[in-house]
Amino acid sequence: PVAQYLPDFTIETGRLKVRHLVTHTTGLPRQGFNQLIELKDSTKADIISQLKKTKVMAPPGSHFDYHNASFSLLEDIVE
């Protein structure tokens, strides 16, 4: 579970696993927050804060949708 590595990060299903981040099957919609990622003044914390507020559109593992922001969580897990 992602919560094992990032206890402060949760999404509404609470069942998010590392494999869902790697395979882009988090259930989060495609809005990858590219506009925030590309802003100079935006921080990773800003992006993660928005990510935590995003409603899932499918149960984790059931739907593929490429998502830059959720994939970036892997950086913290690997660290």
C-alpha positions, -999 to 999 in steps of 0.1 A, spaced: 0 0 0 11 35 -8 1 46 27 28 23 41 54 46 25 35 79 24 11 79 54 0 115 46 -11 107 11 -45 92 6 -71 92 -21 -108 85 -15 -106 48 -21 -77 43 4 -67 11 -15 -39 26 -36 -9 4 -41 26 12 -55 18 -10 -85 -11 13 -94 13 43 -95 38 24 -117 12 11 -141 -9 43 -142 -40 25 -129 -46 47 -98 -82 54 -109 -75 91 -110 -86 110 -141 -62 120 -168 -58 156 -156 -21 152 -148 -18 187 -134 6 196 -163 -3 232 -159 10 231 -123 40 210 -132 51 236 -158 47 266 -136 80 280 -121 64 289 -88 46 256 -83 61 231 -59 57 194 -57 38 200 -24 13 221 -43 8 194 -69 4 166 -43 -21 188 -24 -42 191 -55 -38 154 -63 -51 144 -28 -83 164 -36 -90 148 -69 -119 124 -71 -112 90 -85 -131 79 -116 -125 41 -112 -113 17 -86 -75 14 -85 -62 -13 -108 -93 -12 -131 -86 16 -156 -54 29 -173 -50 67 -175 -15 82 -177 -10 106 -148 23 126 -143 15 138 -108 6 104 -93 37 88 -110 58 114 -92 49 99 -59 73 71 -67 102 94 -62 93 97 -25 86 60 -21 120 51 -36 138 76 -14 
